[in-house]
Amino acid sequence: MPLKHILKNKLLFQKHFNLQEWSIDNWPFWMFEENIKLINEIIEEEDNKSKKQEEAQQKQMGGFDPSSAMKNATSGLGNFKMPKF
C-alpha cells in the first residue's frame, strides 16, 4: 500500500493525542508533515531523557544484581523452620 505511512501516522495521532480523523484530514499536508516532525523530536527527547535517568540509576545502584539477591534470600531461608503450635 503506497500511502501506508500516512495512515500509520494518522492512527498514531489519534491514539496518542486524541485527535479525530476528520480534524487531521482538514490540515494542509505541510502542517501534517510539520506536526509529525515535531512529535518525532519530542519523542526522541523523551527517550534520551529516560535513557540518561536509567544510566544515572544504574550508577547509583552500583553492581546490584536482582537475581543474585533472590538466590541469597532463598538460600538464607533454607534453615528456617516454622514453630509448632
Phi, psi and omega in degrees: 000119187291334182256023184299320182294327177292315178298318180298316179295321177297318179294323178293321174301316181296317184290310189271335186239011175052040176268147177270148182300321181296327179288323177293321179296334180280347177290144168293155185300322180298324179292319176302313180296317180295320178296321177297317179298316179296317179298317179297322177295317179298315180296319179296318178298318179295321178296316179297320179296316181292324177296319178296320178295320178296318178297319179296320178296319179298321179293322180292322183281341181073224182262037182293127179239111184299326181292322178290327178295320178293320178298317179295322180293317181288326179290329178289336180274354183298327182267359183282130179236138179284137177289146178269138180250000000 
